[in-house]
Amino acid sequence: MWPAIGAALAVIAVLALVATVAVRRLDGSPTPTPVRASPAAPSTTTARPAAADPGRTEPGVHVQVTPRPDGTLEVVEQIRFLGASTGLQVDLPVLKGVVSGARPPDVRIADLEVLSDGQRLPQQTDSIATGGRVLLPNAPLSVELRYRLTGAATVSKPSTPGRALVVLPPIATDDSLSKLPVVVEVEGAGVRNVVCPGLATRDQLCGRRTKSGWRTITLQPDATAVLAQLDLSRY
């Protein structure tokens, strides 16, 4: 008889527990649930390499051109060598592929200033209006040329008043740069397009619009001329 009584008491205890849980659910009391820690989400942040920038962050030449209303170009040309250099050859901009009617007749380099590894060098004693050798006594890894390019514009006739074709630098033509990339940028709202007439026909539209003007694709030095069509009246 005692086993039967014990079994009955166990059943009663279980029923009482079920009834208690049911009452708690009916009166809105939440049923406790176990708390589990969420696994940490894997990190998706990865370091991105800096964009290639010839002449600034890697070997090559970067040319920044600002036209003036008279067609004169204010130029900052940044050059980064593969190794230290004791000299730099400069020449007038390349005219490969430019038709005779668009060739400026009297291009000149004026007011050249040279910064060697950030240090300004004394004024060059020899004129390099049409080209020459720039001495770099401290054998720098990088050089910055600041100069004006005069006579670089050819006014288009017949055309809209102030419309001109302008031949763009670089002027750095040293043998040490013969295999390094070149990028040319021209600033201002007056730029209509930039072309490289010496390239294959499919590649001649070498300019890309930027926030401040136009920028060429990466070019090979001395491979081609770079021309910009400008509205000089907008400068």
Salt bridges, closest charged atoms under 4 A:
ASP53 OD2 - ARG56 NH1 3.73
ASP106 OD1 - ARG108 NH2 3.08
ASP111 OD2 - ARG148 NE 2.77
GLU113 OE1 - ARG120 NH1 2.53
GLU144 OE2 - ARG146 NE 2.55
ASP174 OD1 - ARG133 NH1 2.52
GLU185 OE2 - HIS62 NE2 2.63
GLU185 OE2 - ARG215 NH1 3.39
ASP231 OD1 - ARG163 NE 2.35
ASP231 OD2 - ARG192 NH1 3.26
